[in-house]
Amino acid sequence: MSTKLRNGLRLIFFLGIGILFIYLFLHNLSPEQRKEILRAMGRANYLWIIVSMIIGILSHASRARRWIILMEPLGHKPNYANVFLAVFIGYFANLAFPRLGEVSRCGVLARYEKIPFNQSFGTVITERALDMAVFILLFFINLALQFHLISHYVDEHVYTPLYQKAEQAGHVSLLKWIILLGIGAILFLLFSFRRRFYHLKTVQKLRAMGKGLWEGIWAIRHINKPAEFIIHTLLIWVAYFLMAWVVFFSLKETASLGFNAGLAVLVFGSVGIIVVQGGIGVYPAIVAETLVLYQIAAPTGYAMGWLLWTAQTLMVIIMGAAALLILPILNHQSYGFRIFSSQENF
């Protein structure tokens, strides 16, 4: 199968998942609730969408500086403007295909800064590993801070419905035993036959991911400006939080939501973006379910999810397209850079 065909099928697959999630969420709402979603989006104050987009641009400005710090030990000092624009081209490409963004932004530096592709790509792996570590840390912080809300949600929306169905069928005790025995069997098999799972591709990928995560984080010891690197990492994630939180002010129903709600949307919304490329369809649904924890009605939460998704996606599209136009002018070259050209080198 050719690369173009495989990528085309992958794009269709992710779009299909997004459309499916949109259908499933809207299917469970009444006609009045669907109208309420449109009304909420119509009365939103879109000034806060613009503020969120500006914060997003600032987060990528820090990301560009952090990337330069990672490349300095390799003997490269690229022009900041080129790196900044390359970051946006990367995010722009990621809207289409997974991993293409990392490849594309390294391709930009290979063309305009003459930095070997393999070297810049190695720094991207390090950067991604660190971001994943920060995300995992935030995930558990969010879980610890809001355990009572999350456990109540799981009990009300997952465990209780299963229990009621089992009770109606007269299999409550059986359900409990099945759950306990299932968990016990999985743990026993994983412990007893753990070495036999090592040859499985999925397990190998997970182990390689864990190893790459650790090596990427450990590689930070080689950088020349660790303090500045850490500061920009913090600024990136603070900006990510603010990008979500400020949009809450666009609707009166969510304007009073505080730090905990912003953190929950950041963490759980990021899961949706990781699972489905660009988070289309999935991200708004996850935001809606997350805001249920804070007594926000599902239609309002869904509208907020689309507002957040629109702010982030529109910012990437505008800045990514602008970067493609500005880069050749900035470097006095012809309009010849193709966003997908570097994929063949990956």
Buried (B, 14 or more C-beta within 10 A) or exposed (E): EEEEEEBEEBBEEBBEBBEEBBEEBEEEBEEEBBEBBEEBBEEBBEEBBBBBBBBBBBBBBBBBBBBBBBBBEBEBEBBEBBBBBBBBBBBBBBBBBBEBBBBBBBBBBBBBBEBEBEBBBBBBBBBBBBBBBBBEEBBEEBEEBBEEBBEEBEEEEEEEEEBEEBEEEEEBEEBEEEEEEEEEEEEEEEEEEEEEBEEEEEEEEEEEEEEBBEEBBEBBEEBEBEEBBBBBBEBBBBBBBBBBBBBBBBBEBBEEBEEBBBBBBBBBBBBBBEBBBBBBBBBBBBBBBBBBBBEBBBBBBBBBBBBBBBBBBBBBBBBBEBBBEBBBEBBEEEEEBEBBEBBEEB
